[in-house]
Amino acid sequence: MKTRALVAAFLIAALFGSLAPAPRALADGGASTRNILLGIGAAAGTLIIINHNKKVHAQYAADAQKQAATAAQANDAQAAYNAEKRAYDNQLAVTNELKKEVAIKDNIISQQKTALAQMGVQAPAVVPVAVAKPAPMTMGHSAQMLSYGWGTF
């Protein structure tokens, strides 16, 4: 981009230089004023081009930053997905192992029932385990004796 600015400044200077009349031995005040104004115009044009290029580069940098942030978010999302997938796969492996253990247990029970039947012994019936209901919660004191810090009611 610096080369573009330099080329643009050179072209502007060449354009204004070609518009200037051939030098004379004696310059009048009008030509001198015109040359000063042309020089100021060339300098202003160069500054405008340079400032424009700065703004364009700043915008490019901001766009690159946004793209980098978006890529980082995508990478974070992908990493989170991979972690969740690994956790799911691990849980799936644990579940499969538990299923195998239950199948082995059921197989052993079936073999034992068959062996008992061959010996002529009746296999004991499976007795369901009674689940004790929790006792109702009581406060342990009457409501009249309850205090909230203001005394008793």
Sequence and secondary structure as in RCSB ss.txt:
>XXXX:A:sequence
MKTRALVAAFLIAALFGSLAPAPRALADGGASTRNILLGIGAAAGTLIIINHNKKVHAQYAADAQKQAATAAQAN
DAQAAYNAEKRAYDNQLAVTNELKKEVAIKDNIISQQKTALAQMGVQAPAVVPVAVAKPAPMTMGHSAQMLSYGW
GTF
>XXXX:A:secstr
 HHHHHHHHHHHHHHHHHHS    SS  HHHHHHHHHHHHHHHHHHHHHHHHHHHHHHHHHHHHHHHHHHHHHHH
HHHHHHHHHHHHHHHHHHHHHHHHHHHHHHHHHHHHHHHHHHHHT                   SS GGG B SS
 B 
